[in-house]
């Protein structure tokens, strides 16, 4: 059972996706996505998976990853490596990989395809590790039984903090089909969309911080595939940034408040 926070902190919008932005790269023009929270700025990272694994990718828990022919494929660790793992919770039974690209306000776009035994695909932003920082910042799960879940993750350096599910949808992906995802992060707000599915938006102060790296992976012990991975920086609105630089609120306040 999910814990869903107060409605004031999030909403789930099932309206149709916006028409494509003609300035988007050709490989995403057909997706129907255009940013709704951020403004697309510089490309921070891109990978078409047409050659060897780029150095920014770091497989986790001895899970096996390879890029070829435009697709990144992740598989669980070998049975021997899983049996030898000291951390049984993260023993390599589910494919997991880090992308070591620091971000803050940004747009992430990619496609994924679940294997037949997978139960979910997830994307997690991190503030270092649980030892070097405050741990996981946010996560989005696309689950074949539970639906889509957008969560604030607990600050491991703050006593009493906890994970909180801020947005939940009962829409579910299916194995063997490619899905396009766009996740936007600006300040304390996240918007995430998936092709054929919902748009979720959530706010939490935990989101408004630098992120050291992000993690991708799957649950269920089967291979998962990715393609067309992009990260753009958010291009701030010049007028609002000018107000912030003068010490004024980033978002102008309405008169009478």
C-alpha positions, 0 to 999 in steps of 0.5 A, spaced: 500 500 500 502 506 497 503 512 502 500 518 498 501 525 500 497 531 501 494 533 494 497 540 495 503 537 494 502 533 487 497 532 482 496 527 476 494 529 469 491 524 464 490 529 459 493 528 452 501 530 451 503 536 447 504 537 440 512 536 438 516 542 439 519 543 432 526 545 435 527 538 438 532 533 436 529 529 430 530 522 434 525 525 439 520 529 434 516 523 433 515 522 441 510 528 442 513 530 448 516 537 449 518 540 456 512 543 460 516 545 466 523 547 463 526 550 458 531 546 454 538 548 454 545 545 453 546 538 452 549 535 458 549 528 456 547 524 450 548 516 448 545 513 441 548 506 444 552 505 437 558 503 440 562 501 446 559 503 453 561 510 454 565 512 461 560 515 464 556 509 465 558 505 471 554 498 472 552 496 479 552 490 483 556 486 478 550 486 473 552 486 466 551 491 461 553 492 453 551 497 448 551 495 441 546 497 435 543 503 438 541 499 444 543 499 451 542 492 454 542 490 462 542 483 465 543 480 472 549 478 475 551 471 474 549 466 479 556 465 481 556 473 483 549 473 486 551 467 490 558 471 493 554 478 494 555 480 501 549 485 500 543 480 498 538 486 498 543 489 492 546 482 490 545 483 482 539 479 481 536 486 478 540 490 472 542 496 475 547 502 472 549 509 474 550 515 470 555 519 473 553 526 470 552 531 475 545 535 474 540 540 478 535 543 474 534 538 467 530 534 462 532 527 461 529 523 456 530 516 454 526 509 451 526 503 455 523 496 454 522 491 459 523 483 459 518 478 460 520 477 467 521 484 469 516 487 474 518 494 473 523 500 470 526 505 475 530 512 475 533 514 481 536 521 482 542 521 487 545 526 492 552 521 493 551 515 496 548 513 503 555 514 506 558 520 502 551 524 501 544 524 503 542 518 498 537 517 494 533 524 492 527 522 487 525 515 484 520 514 478 517 507 478 514 504 472 511 497 475 507 492 471 502 491 477 502 497 481 502 502 476 507 509 476 509 511 482 513 518 483 517 518 490 521 523 494 526 519 497 528 519 505 534 524 507 539 519 510 542 524 514 536 527 517 533 523 523 526 521 522 525 522 514 522 517 510 520 515 503 514 518 501 510 517 494 507 523 492 504 521 485 501 515 483 497 512 477 494 505 476 497 506 468 501 500 467 507 498 462 507 491 459 513 487 457 516 487 450 514 494 448 518 500 447 516 506 452 518 514 451 520 517 458 521 525 459 523 527 466 523 534 468 526 537 474 526 544 476 527 547 483 522 543 488 518 540 482 518 534 478 514 532 472 514 526 469 511 523 462 511 516 459 508 515 452 501 512 452 501 513 459 500 519 464 503 525 466 505 526 474 507 532 477 510 533 484 513 538 489 518 537 495 524 541 498 528 535 497 528 535 490 531 542 490 539 540 490 544 538 486 544 531 484 551 527 483 548 521 479 542 518 476 541 510 476 537 506 472 535 499 472 529 494 473 526 489 478 524 482 476 531 478 474 530 479 467 534 483 461 532 491 460 533 495 454 534 502 453 535 507 447 536 514 445 538 517 452 539 525 453 540 530 458 539 537 457 540 543 462 534 547 464 535 554 460 532 559 466 528 564 464 532 571 463 527 575 466 526 571 473 533 570 473 534 577 473 529 578 479 533 572 483 540 576 482 537 582 485 535 578 491 528 578 489 523 572 489 525 567 483 517 567 482 514 574 482 509 574 488 502 577 486 499 584 488 496 584 495 500 577 498 
